[in-house]
Amino acid sequence: MKKLVFLIPLLLGGCQSGFSFNNLPESIGEQSSAYGYIPIDAVPVETEPGSSCSANDTAVSLSEERLREAGETKFEDLPEAFPDLAVRIAYRTFNVDGSVSLGPFATTQKGGRYQVIIDFINSDVSNYELFISKFARERFSDAEVQLPPFAYLDPNNYDLSTIRYQVLTRREYEAQYGDNTALQPVNIPVYVGVGLRITADITSLEGKTDISGLGPISAAAENGQVSGSLLVQTLGINSEATSGAFPIQGDLNSTSIQNAIVAIGSVKALIYQDETILKPRVVGLLNPLGGGQQVVNSYISAFTSERPVWRRSCILLE
């Protein structure tokens, strides 16, 4: 069994990335962090044989059973087929005006609402093709114009508060535009894998409180500086043993956080056991556009309409 305990300290603090669901015009900081990791609710994928699955091109589309019968290659076992291990942290700040802005944040404001999401994932990266247009109103004509998705908009010429995006799957694009090449496809990197997630929803009872990781959050809860709730969940992992390893979560406090860390360690150890059922899921994505909640929701809607494809690697049969 592979030992993954070395990743536990990363759960206790630190920052790797963040995400924003802000519908307001993006700041320079948000624009520069458009490629930040965005965790999403787990979405099923379609699994297809990857390029390593057969030297015979005609066998690439064969099922696992047919590949085994062919005597050439077989799908690599899970979770070994996921080449990457990572702990990723994302932050959200719920603003008074109803917007949600990008983290990380150093300290809190009294009465502020925050969310910290920590993902431990075994994953691979796949690309999901979408056709995307950007729309904005010109200041001088007040007419809405259609632009390429990565077009820079000069605020002197465009009203940045009117920016919106149209996101289409290939099927939707062909139904609307036919063979017209009006839009260029954009590849959205998606994380396909299995893992575990801890979500802390936090209300700050005092200002200038450090909530940058589970360690600081635990200390703040112990000192009565924050309140909230804690959620621990699996992403594509299930077995009788994993169910038994999970604590019953409730209020955010040092005990619930400690129980969550113990549960994460226990379930990670179970990932490599034969009785554990692993189902690949889209667990997160990288957003190359920015654009806030509208764009992210459009991606998720596309995923549920046409499942992302994960091309699983193969190994040679001995």
N, C-alpha and C positions, 0 to 999 in steps of 0.2 A: 504494500500500500504506500502510495506517495504521501509524504508528510508536507502539509501546507501550513503548519503553524507559524512559519516565519512571516506570514502575511497579517497575523492578528495585530501586531503593533500598529500597522497602518490604519486599522479601524479606529484607533484611539485618538487620532488627531491628524492635522495636516490637510492639504487641499491639492487636488489634481485638476479639477475642472468645475465649471458651473453652467447654469442655463438660465435663460430668461423667457418669460411668457408675456413680455411687455408689448402692448399694442401701440404705445406712444412712439414717436420718431426715435430711432436708435441713437444713443450717444456714441462717441468715438470708441469708448471702451467696449460697448456691446458689439459694434461693428468689427472690432479687431478680435473679438472672442467668438465670432460666429461659428467657428469649428468646435466649440465646447461640447463635451459629452452630455447628451440629454437622455436620462433614463425614461423609459416608457413602460406602461403595463405590458406584460409579456404577450406577444402576438405569435401564433403558429406560423411555421414556414413549410414550403414544399421542398423535399430533399431529392436531389438528383445526383447521379454519379459525376464526380469531377474529372478533370483531364487525366488524373493518375489512375483511373479505374480500368483501363484496358489499352493495350497497344493497338487493338483492332478498333478503328473509328466506329464501326457499326455497332460495337458493344457498349458505347458510351451511354446510350439510353436504356440499357437493360436494368432490370430490377436487381436487388441484392441476391435473390434466389437464383436468377438466371446467370448472374456473374459467377456465383459459386459453381453452378453446373458447368459453365464454360471452362472452369479449371484454370482461370488466368489470375483474376484478382478478386478481392473481397473488400467491402467497406471496412475502413478502420474503425475499431471499437470506440465507443464513447466512454469517458470524455476525452480519450487520447486524440480523437479527430479534431478537437478544438486546440489549436496550437498556442493560444495565449492565455495567461493568467493575469488578472489585474484586480486591484481595488480602486474604484473610482468614486469620487465624492462630488455631489452636486448640491448647490445652495439656491434657495429662493427666498426673497424678501417680499412680503405682502404689504404694499404701501397703503397709506390712508386713503388715497384717491381711487383705490380699487385695482391699480396696476400691480404687476409683479415684476421685480427687477432682478438683475443678474448678480450673483455672488462671485467670489467669496466676500465675506464681510469680516472685519476685524473684531468689532464689538457690537452690542445691540443698543437700541433706544428703548426707553421705558414704555411699555405697552405695545411694543412692536411684535409682529407675528412673523415667524421664520419657519423654514423647512430645511432639514438636512437629510439627504439621501445618500446612503453608502452602499455601493454594489460590490460584492465579490463575485467575479464571473470567470468561467472558463469559456472562451469565445473564439470565433473566427470572424473575419470581416467580409461581408458580401456587399455588392452594389445593387441598388434598386433604381431602375430607370424611370424618370418622370419627365414630363414636358411642362415647363414653368414659364409664365409670363409675369412681368412686373407692370403695374399700371400706376400712373400718377397724374395729377392735374397740373397743367402749365399755368404759371402765375399770370402771364400776359393775355392768354386767350381763354382761360378757365376751362379748356377742353381736356378731357382725360385721354392720355395717349398710352399706347402699348409699347413696352420696351423689353429688351433682353433681360433675363433675370439678374445678371451681374452688372447691369449698366449703372454707372455712377450718376447720381442726380445732383446737379448744382442747386443748392437751396435758393440761389438768386433767380433761377428759372423755373423751379418746381416747388409746389407746396408739399413738403415732406410728410405732413400729417395726413395726406390723402393716399399714401402708398398702400397698395393692396396687391396680392398675388393670385394668379390662377394656376392651380396645380392639377394636372391631368395624368392618368395612367396611359399607357400606350393604347389600350382598347378605347378609352374615352377620347384620346386625341384623334385616332383614326376615324371614329364615328363623327367627330365634329369637323375635322379638317380634311379627311380622306388622305390622298397621297401628297397633299400640299406640305412642303417643308417650312411652314411658317415659324415653327418653333424648333429649337435645337434641344435634344435630350440632355438632362442633367442627371448625373449619377449620384445618388445619396448613399453614403457609406452607412451600413447598418451592422450592428453587433449581433451575431447569431450565436447562441450558446445556452448554457445553463448556469445557474448560480443562486446566490442568496442576496436579499436586500433588507436593510434596516432603514426605516423612515421615521424620523423624529419631527413631530409637529410641535413647535415651541412658541410660547408666549412669554416675552420678557417682562419680569416684574420690577426690574431695576435697569438702569442704563449702564452702558459700558461693561457688559457681561460677555465673556469669551465663550462662544459656542461653536468653535471651529472644528470640533471632532467629538467622539463619544466620551473621551476622558474629560475635557472641559465641560461638556454638557452634564455629565454625571456630577462633577464638583458643583456646578451652578445649581442643579436640582437639589443637592444635599444642603446647600446654603440658603435655599428658598429664594433664589434669584430668578428662576424660571419655572413654568408649569407647562403641561402639555401631555401628549400621548406618544406611544412608541409602537411601531408595527414591525414585525419580523415575518418575512415571507420567502418561500422558495420560488425559483424561476425555472420551470421545466424539470424539477426534481420531485420524486414522490416514492414513498415506500412506507411500510408499517413502522419501521424504525425511525424514519424522519418525522413522522407525526408525533411519536412519543418523545422526541427530543425537543419539541417546541414548547416554550413556556406560555402560559396564558397572560397576555399583555394587558396592561391597563394604563394607569397614570405613569407619567414620565418621572422616574426617580432613580436613585443610584442602584437600587436592588433590581429593578426591571432592566436597566442597562447592563448590569453584570450578568443577569440571566440571558439576555439577548446574545452577549458575547460568547457565553458558554454554549448556547444553542447553535450559533454559527460554527463554532469549532467542532461540535459533535456531528453536524450535518455534513460539513466538508469532509470529515473522515469517512462518511457513508457513501460519498459520491462514487468511490471506486469499488464498492461491493456489488457483486453480481445481482443481488436481489433488488437493487435500487433501479427504479425506472427513470430513464433520462429522455426527455423530449425536447429537441432543439426549439428555441424560441428567439424571436427578436426581442432583446432586452434593452436596447438603447440605440441611439443613432448620433451621427455628426451632422449638424445643420450648416451647410456651406453658405446659406443665404442670409441668416438672421431672419428678420421679419416677424418674430414674436409668435404669439399663440395661434394666429390664423394659419401661418405656414406649418407649424408643428402639427396642429390638428388635421391639416390637409394631408400631411404625410401619413399619419396614423389612419385616417379614413381610407387612403389608397392601400395601405397594408391589409386592411380588413376586406377591401373589395377584391384585390388581386394579391394573393400571398407572395411575399418575397421568396426567392429561390435560393437555397443553400446548396452548393455543390460540394458534396462530402468526399473527402479524400479516400483513396483505396490503398491497400498494401497487397503485395504478391502472396499468393497461396504457397505455403511450403510444401 
